[in-house]
């Protein structure tokens, strides 16, 4: 995609600036997507760990009360 832009816009005066802007935008979007995915994964892992801990504590409390 970037190479295609380089070849098609090579004739214009602002082609290098335009391609640079496009590349920067693509990189920024990619970084934002990666950061969002990492944050979502971390949140999901934290929620799962909290749920497991709560379930274990409740089960242990009930088993101790029963015995």
CHARMM-style PDB file with segment names, atoms N, HN, CA, C and O in Angstrom:
ATOM      1  N   UNK     1       0.837  -1.200   0.000  1.00  0.00      PROA
ATOM      2  CA  UNK     1       0.000   0.000   0.000  1.00  0.00      PROA
ATOM      3  C   UNK     1       0.874   1.253   0.000  1.00  0.00      PROA
ATOM      4  O   UNK     1       0.651   2.164  -0.797  1.00  0.00      PROA
ATOM      5  N   UNK     2       1.861   1.304   0.883  1.00  0.00      PROA
ATOM      6  HN  UNK     2       2.042   0.564   1.531  1.00  0.00      PROA
ATOM      7  CA  UNK     2       2.737   2.467   0.938  1.00  0.00      PROA
ATOM      8  C   UNK     2       3.580   2.564  -0.324  1.00  0.00      PROA
ATOM      9  O   UNK     2       3.798   3.656  -0.849  1.00  0.00      PROA
ATOM     10  N   UNK     3       4.055   1.418  -0.813  1.00  0.00      PROA
ATOM     11  HN  UNK     3       3.879   0.531  -0.386  1.00  0.00      PROA
ATOM     12  CA  UNK     3       4.852   1.421  -2.045  1.00  0.00      PROA
ATOM     13  C   UNK     3       3.999   1.896  -3.217  1.00  0.00      PROA
ATOM     14  O   UNK     3       4.465   2.642  -4.078  1.00  0.00      PROA
ATOM     15  N   UNK     4       2.738   1.453  -3.237  1.00  0.00      PROA
ATOM     16  HN  UNK     4       2.359   0.847  -2.537  1.00  0.00      PROA
ATOM     17  CA  UNK     4       1.823   1.904  -4.289  1.00  0.00      PROA
ATOM     18  C   UNK     4       1.645   3.416  -4.241  1.00  0.00      PROA
ATOM     19  O   UNK     4       1.648   4.077  -5.279  1.00  0.00      PROA
ATOM     20  N   UNK     5       1.491   3.964  -3.038  1.00  0.00      PROA
ATOM     21  HN  UNK     5       1.488   3.427  -2.194  1.00  0.00      PROA
ATOM     22  CA  UNK     5       1.354   5.414  -2.896  1.00  0.00      PROA
ATOM     23  C   UNK     5       2.626   6.116  -3.355  1.00  0.00      PROA
ATOM     24  O   UNK     5       2.570   7.167  -3.993  1.00  0.00      PROA
ATOM     25  N   UNK     6       3.769   5.528  -3.027  1.00  0.00      PROA
ATOM     26  HN  UNK     6       3.814   4.674  -2.509  1.00  0.00      PROA
ATOM     27  CA  UNK     6       5.035   6.131  -3.450  1.00  0.00      PROA
ATOM     28  C   UNK     6       5.119   6.205  -4.969  1.00  0.00      PROA
ATOM     29  O   UNK     6       5.553   7.217  -5.519  1.00  0.00      PROA
ATOM     30  N   UNK     7       4.706   5.139  -5.648  1.00  0.00      PROA
ATOM     31  HN  UNK     7       4.353   4.317  -5.201  1.00  0.00      PROA
ATOM     32  CA  UNK     7       4.810   5.129  -7.115  1.00  0.00      PROA
ATOM     33  C   UNK     7       3.768   6.025  -7.760  1.00  0.00      PROA
ATOM     34  O   UNK     7       4.062   6.687  -8.755  1.00  0.00      PROA
ATOM     35  N   UNK     8       2.562   6.061  -7.218  1.00  0.00      PROA
ATOM     36  HN  UNK     8       2.324   5.523  -6.409  1.00  0.00      PROA
ATOM     37  CA  UNK     8       1.506   6.824  -7.881  1.00  0.00      PROA
ATOM     38  C   UNK     8       1.630   8.313  -7.610  1.00  0.00      PROA
ATOM     39  O   UNK     8       1.199   9.124  -8.429  1.00  0.00      PROA
ATOM     40  N   UNK     9       2.213   8.691  -6.470  1.00  0.00      PROA
ATOM     41  HN  UNK     9       2.563   8.032  -5.805  1.00  0.00      PROA
ATOM     42  CA  UNK     9       2.285  10.113  -6.126  1.00  0.00      PROA
ATOM     43  C   UNK     9       3.688  10.678  -6.295  1.00  0.00      PROA
ATOM     44  O   UNK     9       3.985  11.771  -5.812  1.00  0.00      PROA
ATOM     45  N   UNK    10       4.545   9.938  -6.976  1.00  0.00      PROA
ATOM     46  HN  UNK    10       4.304   9.050  -7.368  1.00  0.00      PROA
ATOM     47  CA  UNK    10       5.930  10.359  -7.111  1.00  0.00      PROA
ATOM     48  C   UNK    10       6.045  11.647  -7.927  1.00  0.00      PROA
ATOM     49  O   UNK    10       6.987  12.415  -7.733  1.00  0.00      PROA
ATOM     50  N   UNK    11       5.102  11.891  -8.833  1.00  0.00      PROA
ATOM     51  HN  UNK    11       4.337  11.267  -8.991  1.00  0.00      PROA
ATOM     52  CA  UNK    11       5.203  13.033  -9.739  1.00  0.00      PROA
ATOM     53  C   UNK    11       4.843  14.345  -9.055  1.00  0.00      PROA
ATOM     54  O   UNK    11       5.299  15.403  -9.490  1.00  0.00      PROA
ATOM     55  N   UNK    12       4.045  14.305  -8.003  1.00  0.00      PROA
ATOM     56  HN  UNK    12       3.675  13.446  -7.650  1.00  0.00      PROA
ATOM     57  CA  UNK    12       3.561  15.549  -7.414  1.00  0.00      PROA
ATOM     58  C   UNK    12       4.589  16.117  -6.447  1.00  0.00      PROA
ATOM     59  O   UNK    12       5.487  15.414  -5.984  1.00  0.00      PROA
ATOM     60  N   UNK    13       4.441  17.400  -6.154  1.00  0.00      PROA
ATOM     61  HN  UNK    13       3.711  17.971  -6.530  1.00  0.00      PROA
ATOM     62  CA  UNK    13       5.394  18.090  -5.306  1.00  0.00      PROA
ATOM     63  C   UNK    13       5.280  17.637  -3.854  1.00  0.00      PROA
ATOM     64  O   UNK    13       6.282  17.510  -3.151  1.00  0.00      PROA
ATOM     65  N   UNK    14       4.050  17.395  -3.418  1.00  0.00      PROA
ATOM     66  HN  UNK    14       3.236  17.498  -3.990  1.00  0.00      PROA
ATOM     67  CA  UNK    14       3.821  17.060  -2.009  1.00  0.00      PROA
ATOM     68  C   UNK    14       3.753  15.553  -1.779  1.00  0.00      PROA
ATOM     69  O   UNK    14       3.256  15.105  -0.746  1.00  0.00      PROA
ATOM     70  N   UNK    15       4.247  14.774  -2.729  1.00  0.00      PROA
ATOM     71  HN  UNK    15       4.651  15.138  -3.568  1.00  0.00      PROA
ATOM     72  CA  UNK    15       4.086  13.327  -2.604  1.00  0.00      PROA
ATOM     73  C   UNK    15       4.825  12.780  -1.389  1.00  0.00      PROA
ATOM     74  O   UNK    15       4.292  11.941  -0.662  1.00  0.00      PROA
ATOM     75  N   UNK    16       6.049  13.249  -1.166  1.00  0.00      PROA
ATOM     76  HN  UNK    16       6.483  13.930  -1.756  1.00  0.00      PROA
ATOM     77  CA  UNK    16       6.809  12.724  -0.032  1.00  0.00      PROA
ATOM     78  C   UNK    16       6.139  13.099   1.284  1.00  0.00      PROA
ATOM     79  O   UNK    16       6.041  12.276   2.194  1.00  0.00      PROA
ATOM     80  N   UNK    17       5.680  14.338   1.382  1.00  0.00      PROA
ATOM     81  HN  UNK    17       5.759  15.007   0.642  1.00  0.00      PROA
ATOM     82  CA  UNK    17       4.992  14.761   2.602  1.00  0.00      PROA
ATOM     83  C   UNK    17       3.712  13.960   2.789  1.00  0.00      PROA
ATOM     84  O   UNK    17       3.394  13.539   3.901  1.00  0.00      PROA
ATOM     85  N   UNK    18       2.978  13.751   1.700  1.00  0.00      PROA
ATOM     86  HN  UNK    18       3.237  14.093   0.796  1.00  0.00      PROA
ATOM     87  CA  UNK    18       1.723  12.994   1.794  1.00  0.00      PROA
ATOM     88  C   UNK    18       1.979  11.559   2.226  1.00  0.00      PROA
ATOM     89  O   UNK    18       1.287  11.027   3.093  1.00  0.00      PROA
ATOM     90  N   UNK    19       2.993  10.931   1.604  1.00  0.00      PROA
ATOM     91  HN  UNK    19       3.555  11.364   0.899  1.00  0.00      PROA
ATOM     92  CA  UNK    19       3.320   9.549   1.960  1.00  0.00      PROA
ATOM     93  C   UNK    19       3.789   9.479   3.407  1.00  0.00      PROA
ATOM     94  O   UNK    19       3.443   8.545   4.130  1.00  0.00      PROA
ATOM     95  N   UNK    20       4.578  10.468   3.830  1.00  0.00      PROA
ATOM     96  HN  UNK    20       4.859  11.227   3.242  1.00  0.00      PROA
ATOM     97  CA  UNK    20       5.028  10.496   5.217  1.00  0.00      PROA
ATOM     98  C   UNK    20       3.846  10.598   6.168  1.00  0.00      PROA
ATOM     99  O   UNK    20       3.798   9.902   7.182  1.00  0.00      PROA
ATOM    100  N   UNK    21       2.888  11.469   5.840  1.00  0.00      PROA
ATOM    101  HN  UNK    21       2.928  12.035   5.016  1.00  0.00      PROA
ATOM    102  CA  UNK    21       1.699  11.610   6.679  1.00  0.00      PROA
ATOM    103  C   UNK    21       0.915  10.305   6.711  1.00  0.00      PROA
ATOM    104  O   UNK    21       0.456   9.882   7.772  1.00  0.00      PROA
ATOM    105  N   UNK    22       0.758   9.666   5.557  1.00  0.00      PROA
ATOM    106  HN  UNK    22       1.131  10.009   4.695  1.00  0.00      PROA
ATOM    107  CA  UNK    22       0.020   8.401   5.504  1.00  0.00      PROA
ATOM    108  C   UNK    22       0.720   7.340   6.349  1.00  0.00      PROA
ATOM    109  O   UNK    22       0.068   6.615   7.102  1.00  0.00      PROA
ATOM    110  N   UNK    23       2.040   7.246   6.229  1.00  0.00      PROA
ATOM    111  HN  UNK    23       2.569   7.835   5.618  1.00  0.00      PROA
ATOM    112  CA  UNK    23       2.796   6.261   7.007  1.00  0.00      PROA
ATOM    113  C   UNK    23       2.662   6.544   8.496  1.00  0.00      PROA
ATOM    114  O   UNK    23       2.466   5.622   9.289  1.00  0.00      PROA
ATOM    115  N   UNK    24       2.767   7.817   8.884  1.00  0.00      PROA
ATOM    116  HN  UNK    24       2.926   8.565   8.240  1.00  0.00      PROA
ATOM    117  CA  UNK    24       2.646   8.181  10.296  1.00  0.00      PROA
ATOM    118  C   UNK    24       1.258   7.830  10.803  1.00  0.00      PROA
ATOM    119  O   UNK    24       1.115   7.300  11.905  1.00  0.00      PROA
ATOM    120  N   UNK    25       0.232   8.122  10.009  1.00  0.00      PROA
ATOM    121  HN  UNK    25       0.349   8.553   9.114  1.00  0.00      PROA
ATOM    122  CA  UNK    25      -1.137   7.797  10.424  1.00  0.00      PROA
ATOM    123  C   UNK    25      -1.301   6.293  10.588  1.00  0.00      PROA
ATOM    124  O   UNK    25      -1.895   5.838  11.566  1.00  0.00      PROA
ATOM    125  N   UNK    26      -0.778   5.512   9.636  1.00  0.00      PROA
ATOM    126  HN  UNK    26      -0.296   5.881   8.842  1.00  0.00      PROA
ATOM    127  CA  UNK    26      -0.888   4.046   9.722  1.00  0.00      PROA
ATOM    128  C   UNK    26      -0.176   3.541  10.971  1.00  0.00      PROA
ATOM    129  O   UNK    26      -0.706   2.685  11.679  1.00  0.00      PROA
ATOM    130  N   UNK    27       1.019   4.061  11.250  1.00  0.00      PROA
ATOM    131  HN  UNK    27       1.450   4.756  10.675  1.00  0.00      PROA
ATOM    132  CA  UNK    27       1.774   3.623  12.425  1.00  0.00      PROA
ATOM    133  C   UNK    27       1.039   3.994  13.702  1.00  0.00      PROA
ATOM    134  O   UNK    27       0.948   3.182  14.622  1.00  0.00      PROA
ATOM    135  N   UNK    28       0.511   5.219  13.767  1.00  0.00      PROA
ATOM    136  HN  UNK    28       0.584   5.878  13.019  1.00  0.00      PROA
ATOM    137  CA  UNK    28      -0.214   5.659  14.960  1.00  0.00      PROA
ATOM    138  C   UNK    28      -1.449   4.791  15.184  1.00  0.00      PROA
ATOM    139  O   UNK    28      -1.718   4.375  16.311  1.00  0.00      PROA
ATOM    140  N   UNK    29      -2.200   4.516  14.121  1.00  0.00      PROA
ATOM    141  HN  UNK    29      -1.981   4.854  13.205  1.00  0.00      PROA
ATOM    142  CA  UNK    29      -3.386   3.672  14.249  1.00  0.00      PROA
ATOM    143  C   UNK    29      -2.993   2.276  14.713  1.00  0.00      PROA
ATOM    144  O   UNK    29      -3.658   1.697  15.572  1.00  0.00      PROA
ATOM    145  N   UNK    30      -1.924   1.733  14.153  1.00  0.00      PROA
ATOM    146  HN  UNK    30      -1.384   2.202  13.454  1.00  0.00      PROA
ATOM    147  CA  UNK    30      -1.473   0.396  14.562  1.00  0.00      PROA
ATOM    148  C   UNK    30      -1.082   0.383  16.033  1.00  0.00      PROA
ATOM    149  O   UNK    30      -1.428  -0.550  16.757  1.00  0.00      PROA
ATOM    150  N   UNK    31      -0.362   1.413  16.484  1.00  0.00      PROA
ATOM    151  HN  UNK    31      -0.081   2.171  15.896  1.00  0.00      PROA
ATOM    152  CA  UNK    31       0.049   1.478  17.886  1.00  0.00      PROA
ATOM    153  C   UNK    31      -1.165   1.596  18.792  1.00  0.00      PROA
ATOM    154  O   UNK    31      -1.229   0.943  19.833  1.00  0.00      PROA
ATOM    155  N   UNK    32      -2.132   2.428  18.401  1.00  0.00      PROA
ATOM    156  HN  UNK    32      -2.080   2.959  17.555  1.00  0.00      PROA
ATOM    157  CA  UNK    32      -3.344   2.586  19.214  1.00  0.00      PROA
ATOM    158  C   UNK    32      -4.103   1.266  19.296  1.00  0.00      PROA
ATOM    159  O   UNK    32      -4.586   0.895  20.366  1.00  0.00      PROA
ATOM    160  N   UNK    33      -4.211   0.558  18.178  1.00  0.00      PROA
ATOM    161  HN  UNK    33      -3.819   0.860  17.309  1.00  0.00      PROA
ATOM    162  CA  UNK    33      -4.912  -0.730  18.180  1.00  0.00      PROA
ATOM    163  C   UNK    33      -4.198  -1.719  19.102  1.00  0.00      PROA
ATOM    164  O   UNK    33      -4.847  -2.423  19.875  1.00  0.00      PROA
ATOM    165  N   UNK    34      -2.873  -1.776  19.027  1.00  0.00      PROA
ATOM    166  HN  UNK    34      -2.346  -1.203  18.399  1.00  0.00      PROA
ATOM    167  CA  UNK    34      -2.116  -2.692  19.880  1.00  0.00      PROA
ATOM    168  C   UNK    34      -2.312  -2.331  21.349  1.00  0.00      PROA
ATOM    169  O   UNK    34      -2.509  -3.214  22.184  1.00  0.00      PROA
ATOM    170  N   UNK    35      -2.259  -1.031  21.670  1.00  0.00      PROA
ATOM    171  HN  UNK    35      -2.099  -0.314  20.992  1.00  0.00      PROA
ATOM    172  CA  UNK    35      -2.432  -0.607  23.058  1.00  0.00      PROA
ATOM    173  C   UNK    35      -3.829  -0.971  23.549  1.00  0.00      PROA
ATOM    174  O   UNK    35      -3.981  -1.453  24.671  1.00  0.00      PROA
ATOM    175  N   UNK    36      -4.851  -0.750  22.726  1.00  0.00      PROA
ATOM    176  HN  UNK    36      -4.728  -0.359  21.814  1.00  0.00      PROA
ATOM    177  CA  UNK    36      -6.216  -1.078  23.122  1.00  0.00      PROA
ATOM    178  C   UNK    36      -6.356  -2.581  23.353  1.00  0.00      PROA
ATOM    179  O   UNK    36      -6.975  -3.007  24.329  1.00  0.00      PROA
ATOM    180  N   UNK    37      -5.786  -3.383  22.459  1.00  0.00      PROA
ATOM    181  HN  UNK    37      -5.284  -3.037  21.666  1.00  0.00      PROA
ATOM    182  CA  UNK    37      -5.868  -4.837  22.617  1.00  0.00      PROA
ATOM    183  C   UNK    37      -5.172  -5.270  23.905  1.00  0.00      PROA
ATOM    184  O   UNK    37      -5.699  -6.108  24.638  1.00  0.00      PROA
ATOM    185  N   UNK    38      -4.002  -4.714  24.188  1.00  0.00      PROA
ATOM    186  HN  UNK    38      -3.574  -4.033  23.593  1.00  0.00      PROA
ATOM    187  CA  UNK    38      -3.273  -5.072  25.406  1.00  0.00      PROA
ATOM    188  C   UNK    38      -4.079  -4.681  26.637  1.00  0.00      PROA
ATOM    189  O   UNK    38      -4.170  -5.458  27.587  1.00  0.00      PROA
ATOM    190  N   UNK    39      -4.662  -3.490  26.633  1.00  0.00      PROA
ATOM    191  HN  UNK    39      -4.587  -2.858  25.862  1.00  0.00      PROA
ATOM    192  CA  UNK    39      -5.464  -3.045  27.775  1.00  0.00      PROA
ATOM    193  C   UNK    39      -6.665  -3.967  27.967  1.00  0.00      PROA
ATOM    194  O   UNK    39      -6.976  -4.347  29.096  1.00  0.00      PROA
ATOM    195  N   UNK    40      -7.340  -4.327  26.884  1.00  0.00      PROA
ATOM    196  HN  UNK    40      -7.088  -4.018  25.967  1.00  0.00      PROA
ATOM    197  CA  UNK    40      -8.501  -5.217  26.992  1.00  0.00      PROA
ATOM    198  C   UNK    40      -8.079  -6.574  27.551  1.00  0.00      PROA
ATOM    199  O   UNK    40      -8.762  -7.125  28.415  1.00  0.00      PROA
ATOM    200  N   UNK    41      -6.965  -7.115  27.069  1.00  0.00      PROA
ATOM    201  HN  UNK    41      -6.411  -6.667  26.368  1.00  0.00      PROA
ATOM    202  CA  UNK    41      -6.490  -8.407  27.568  1.00  0.00      PROA
ATOM    203  C   UNK    41      -6.158  -8.316  29.052  1.00  0.00      PROA
ATOM    204  O   UNK    41      -6.508  -9.212  29.820  1.00  0.00      PROA
ATOM    205  N   UNK    42      -5.487  -7.247  29.464  1.00  0.00      PROA
ATOM    206  HN  UNK    42      -5.202  -6.519  28.841  1.00  0.00      PROA
ATOM    207  CA  UNK    42      -5.134  -7.086  30.880  1.00  0.00      PROA
ATOM    208  C   UNK    42      -6.390  -6.984  31.728  1.00  0.00      PROA
ATOM    209  O   UNK    42      -6.467  -7.601  32.791  1.00  0.00      PROA
ATOM    210  N   UNK    43      -7.381  -6.212  31.277  1.00  0.00      PROA
ATOM    211  HN  UNK    43      -7.318  -5.711  30.414  1.00  0.00      PROA
ATOM    212  CA  UNK    43      -8.624  -6.074  32.032  1.00  0.00      PROA
ATOM    213  C   UNK    43      -9.329  -7.423  32.151  1.00  0.00      PROA
ATOM    214  O   UNK    43      -9.811  -7.778  33.226  1.00  0.00      PROA
ATOM    215  N   UNK    44      -9.391  -8.171  31.058  1.00  0.00      PROA
ATOM    216  HN  UNK    44      -8.999  -7.882  30.184  1.00  0.00      PROA
ATOM    217  CA  UNK    44     -10.044  -9.487  31.092  1.00  0.00      PROA
ATOM    218  C   UNK    44      -9.318 -10.412  32.060  1.00  0.00      PROA
ATOM    219  O   UNK    44      -9.962 -11.112  32.841  1.00  0.00      PROA
ATOM    220  N   UNK    45      -7.995 -10.426  32.022  1.00  0.00      PROA
ATOM    221  HN  UNK    45      -7.471  -9.857  31.387  1.00  0.00      PROA
ATOM    222  CA  UNK    45      -7.222 -11.290  32.929  1.00  0.00      PROA
ATOM    223  C   UNK    45      -7.468 -10.888  34.377  1.00  0.00      PROA
ATOM    224  O   UNK    45      -7.648 -11.757  35.229  1.00  0.00      PROA
ATOM    225  N   UNK    46      -7.479  -9.598  34.673  1.00  0.00      PROA
ATOM    226  HN  UNK    46      -7.333  -8.892  33.981  1.00  0.00      PROA
ATOM    227  CA  UNK    46      -7.714  -9.135  36.041  1.00  0.00      PROA
ATOM    228  C   UNK    46      -9.105  -9.541  36.498  1.00  0.00      PROA
ATOM    229  O   UNK    46      -9.270 -10.014  37.623  1.00  0.00      PROA
ATOM    230  N   UNK    47     -10.107  -9.364  35.648  1.00  0.00      PROA
ATOM    231  HN  UNK    47      -9.974  -8.980  34.735  1.00  0.00      PROA
ATOM    232  CA  UNK    47     -11.473  -9.742  36.016  1.00  0.00      PROA
ATOM    233  C   UNK    47     -11.557 -11.240  36.279  1.00  0.00      PROA
ATOM    234  O   UNK    47     -12.178 -11.657  37.257  1.00  0.00      PROA
ATOM    235  N   UNK    48     -10.949 -12.049  35.433  1.00  0.00      PROA
ATOM    236  HN  UNK    48     -10.444 -11.710  34.639  1.00  0.00      PROA
ATOM    237  CA  UNK    48     -10.976 -13.502  35.622  1.00  0.00      PROA
ATOM    238  C   UNK    48     -10.295 -13.879  36.929  1.00  0.00      PROA
ATOM    239  O   UNK    48     -10.811 -14.712  37.674  1.00  0.00      PROA
ATOM    240  N   UNK    49      -9.152 -13.285  37.219  1.00  0.00      PROA
ATOM    241  HN  UNK    49      -8.732 -12.608  36.614  1.00  0.00      PROA
ATOM    242  CA  UNK    49      -8.436 -13.588  38.465  1.00  0.00      PROA
ATOM    243  C   UNK    49      -9.283 -13.194  39.667  1.00  0.00      PROA
ATOM    244  O   UNK    49      -9.369 -13.955  40.631  1.00  0.00      PROA
ATOM    245  N   UNK    50      -9.910 -12.021  39.630  1.00  0.00      PROA
ATOM    246  HN  UNK    50      -9.840 -11.403  38.847  1.00  0.00      PROA
ATOM    247  CA  UNK    50     -10.753 -11.575  40.745  1.00  0.00      PROA
ATOM    248  C   UNK    50     -11.926 -12.532  40.933  1.00  0.00      PROA
ATOM    249  O   UNK    50     -12.242 -12.904  42.064  1.00  0.00      PROA
ATOM    250  N   UNK    51     -12.572 -12.933  39.848  1.00  0.00      PROA
ATOM    251  HN  UNK    51     -12.315 -12.632  38.930  1.00  0.00      PROA
ATOM    252  CA  UNK    51     -13.702 -13.859  39.947  1.00  0.00      PROA
ATOM    253  C   UNK    51     -13.253 -15.189  40.537  1.00  0.00      PROA
ATOM    254  O   UNK    51     -13.933 -15.738  41.404  1.00  0.00      PROA
ATOM    255  N   UNK    52     -12.123 -15.714  40.083  1.00  0.00      PROA
ATOM    256  HN  UNK    52     -11.570 -15.267  39.379  1.00  0.00      PROA
ATOM    257  CA  UNK    52     -11.619 -16.990  40.609  1.00  0.00      PROA
ATOM    258  C   UNK    52     -11.310 -16.863  42.094  1.00  0.00      PROA
ATOM    259  O   UNK    52     -11.654 -17.755  42.869  1.00  0.00      PROA
ATOM    260  N   UNK    53     -10.674 -15.785  42.503  1.00  0.00      PROA
ATOM    261  HN  UNK    53     -10.394 -15.060  41.874  1.00  0.00      PROA
ATOM    262  CA  UNK    53     -10.348 -15.585  43.921  1.00  0.00      PROA
ATOM    263  C   UNK    53     -11.617 -15.502  44.751  1.00  0.00      PROA
ATOM    264  O   UNK    53     -11.695 -16.111  45.818  1.00  0.00      PROA
ATOM    265  N   UNK    54     -12.613 -14.758  44.280  1.00  0.00      PROA
ATOM    266  HN  UNK    54     -12.549 -14.263  43.413  1.00  0.00      PROA
ATOM    267  CA  UNK    54     -13.873 -14.636  45.021  1.00  0.00      PROA
ATOM    268  C   UNK    54     -14.550 -16.000  45.133  1.00  0.00      PROA
ATOM    269  O   UNK    54     -15.031 -16.361  46.207  1.00  0.00      PROA
ATOM    270  N   UNK    55     -14.594 -16.752  44.052  1.00  0.00      PROA
ATOM    271  HN  UNK    55     -14.204 -16.459  43.179  1.00  0.00      PROA
ATOM    272  CA  UNK    55     -15.226 -18.083  44.081  1.00  0.00      PROA
ATOM    273  C   UNK    55     -14.492 -18.986  45.059  1.00  0.00      PROA
ATOM    274  O   UNK    55     -15.134 -19.692  45.837  1.00  0.00      PROA
ATOM    275  N   UNK    56     -13.168 -18.984  45.042  1.00  0.00      PROA
ATOM    276  HN  UNK    56     -12.646 -18.411  44.410  1.00  0.00      PROA
ATOM    277  CA  UNK    56     -12.390 -19.827  45.955  1.00  0.00      PROA
ATOM    278  C   UNK    56     -12.653 -19.423  47.394  1.00  0.00      PROA
ATOM    279  O   UNK    56     -12.838 -20.290  48.249  1.00  0.00      PROA
ATOM    280  N   UNK    57     -12.676 -18.122  47.683  1.00  0.00      PROA
ATOM    281  HN  UNK    57     -12.526 -17.418  46.988  1.00  0.00      PROA
ATOM    282  CA  UNK    57     -12.919 -17.660  49.050  1.00  0.00      PROA
ATOM    283  C   UNK    57     -14.312 -18.073  49.502  1.00  0.00      PROA
ATOM    284  O   UNK    57     -14.483 -18.522  50.636  1.00  0.00      PROA
ATOM    285  N   UNK    58     -15.306 -17.929  48.641  1.00  0.00      PROA
ATOM    286  HN  UNK    58     -15.168 -17.564  47.720  1.00  0.00      PROA
ATOM    287  CA  UNK    58     -16.677 -18.304  49.006  1.00  0.00      PROA
ATOM    288  C   UNK    58     -16.764 -19.806  49.246  1.00  0.00      PROA
ATOM    289  O   UNK    58     -17.384 -20.237  50.218  1.00  0.00      PROA
ATOM    290  N   UNK    59     -16.155 -20.608  48.382  1.00  0.00      PROA
ATOM    291  HN  UNK    59     -15.651 -20.258  47.592  1.00  0.00      PROA
ATOM    292  CA  UNK    59     -16.197 -22.061  48.544  1.00  0.00      PROA
ATOM    293  C   UNK    59     -15.501 -22.474  49.833  1.00  0.00      PROA
ATOM    294  O   UNK    59     -16.017 -23.317  50.567  1.00  0.00      PROA
ATOM    295  N   UNK    60     -14.354 -21.905  50.118  1.00  0.00      PROA
ATOM    296  HN  UNK    60     -13.935 -21.220  49.522  1.00  0.00      PROA
ATOM    297  CA  UNK    60     -13.634 -22.227  51.351  1.00  0.00      PROA
ATOM    298  C   UNK    60     -14.455 -21.811  52.563  1.00  0.00      PROA
ATOM    299  O   UNK    60     -14.521 -22.555  53.542  1.00  0.00      PROA
ATOM    300  N   UNK    61     -15.082 -20.640  52.523  1.00  0.00      PROA
ATOM    301  HN  UNK    61     -15.029 -20.035  51.728  1.00  0.00      PROA
ATOM    302  CA  UNK    61     -15.883 -20.183  53.654  1.00  0.00      PROA
ATOM    303  C   UNK    61     -17.068 -21.114  53.880  1.00  0.00      PROA
ATOM    304  O   UNK    61     -17.369 -21.466  55.021  1.00  0.00      PROA
ATOM    305  N   UNK    62     -17.742 -21.516  52.806  1.00  0.00      PROA
ATOM    306  HN  UNK    62     -17.498 -21.231  51.880  1.00  0.00      PROA
ATOM    307  CA  UNK    62     -18.889 -22.415  52.963  1.00  0.00      PROA
ATOM    308  C   UNK    62     -18.441 -23.787  53.470  1.00  0.00      PROA
ATOM    309  O   UNK    62     -19.121 -24.389  54.301  1.00  0.00      PROA
ATOM    310  N   UNK    63     -17.309 -24.283  52.979  1.00  0.00      PROA
ATOM    311  HN  UNK    63     -16.757 -23.794  52.304  1.00  0.00      PROA
ATOM    312  CA  UNK    63     -16.857 -25.601  53.419  1.00  0.00      PROA
ATOM    313  C   UNK    63     -16.445 -25.560  54.886  1.00  0.00      PROA
ATOM    314  O   UNK    63     -16.659 -26.535  55.607  1.00  0.00      PROA
ATOM    315  N   UNK    64     -15.858 -24.456  55.345  1.00  0.00      PROA
ATOM    316  HN  UNK    64     -15.684 -23.664  54.759  1.00  0.00      PROA
ATOM    317  CA  UNK    64     -15.490 -24.338  56.754  1.00  0.00      PROA
ATOM    318  C   UNK    64     -16.732 -24.212  57.631  1.00  0.00      PROA
ATOM    319  O   UNK    64     -16.769 -24.760  58.733  1.00  0.00      PROA
ATOM    320  N   UNK    65     -17.745 -23.497  57.154  1.00  0.00      PROA
ATOM    321  HN  UNK    65     -17.715 -23.052  56.259  1.00  0.00      PROA
ATOM    322  CA  UNK    65     -18.991 -23.365  57.918  1.00  0.00      PROA
ATOM    323  C   UNK    65     -19.726 -24.692  57.982  1.00  0.00      PROA
ATOM    324  O   UNK    65     -20.344 -25.010  58.999  1.00  0.00      PROA
ATOM    325  N   UNK    66     -19.668 -25.462  56.919  1.00  0.00      PROA
ATOM    326  HN  UNK    66     -19.167 -25.203  56.093  1.00  0.00      PROA
ATOM    327  CA  UNK    66     -20.364 -26.739  56.897  1.00  0.00      PROA
ATOM    328  C   UNK    66     -19.728 -27.754  57.828  1.00  0.00      PROA
ATOM    329  O   UNK    66     -20.423 -28.581  58.418  1.00  0.00      PROA
ATOM    330  N   UNK    67     -18.428 -27.697  57.963  1.00  0.00      PROA
ATOM    331  HN  UNK    67     -17.863 -27.025  57.485  1.00  0.00      PROA
ATOM    332  CA  UNK    67     -17.737 -28.670  58.820  1.00  0.00      PROA
ATOM    333  C   UNK    67     -17.547 -28.102  60.197  1.00  0.00      PROA
ATOM    334  OT1 UNK    67     -16.984 -28.767  61.067  1.00  0.00      PROA
TER     335      UNK     67
END
